[in-house]
Amino acid sequence: MQVVFLIGLAGAMGAIARYALSSLAAGVFGAAFPWGVFLVNMAGCFLFGIVSGLAGRFSLIDDTVRLILLTGFMGSFTTFSTFMFDSYIMGKEGRLGFALLNVAGQILVGLICLWGGQKLVEVLSR
């Protein structure tokens, strides 16, 4: 139960960090392009790489801390980093077709699902 609480606490911290970085980027760069989301996603990928590398290659982070950081903090900060990590691993393992399917599929199906959700609300609000 303690791990679940720590994942939740890390998730809250990830959400706050996401909001802070997005707000800072919008204030600095303006709102013409979603720089906040872009920077959060790229920072998330970089941090995910560091944490997974420290856990996997050097065993400097144990499984519980890795779970708290990657599932809790990073899961709330951005899921884009997990999406990219999964795609990277598939490519690294020689499953390039699956990696490309994951990237293209999630983007395309994600856009279709977003459109579908918007249309559903539009229809229900009539």
CORHU-V768122 format. One record per helix or strand of 3 or more residues. SS is the DSSP state (a for helix, b for strand). FROM is the first residue (numbers start at 0). TO is the last residue. Records with the same first field share a line. If there is no record, write none. Layout:
BEGIN
SS: FROM-TO  FROM-TO
END
This chain:
BEGIN
a: 1-28  34-55  62-76  79-91  95-123
END
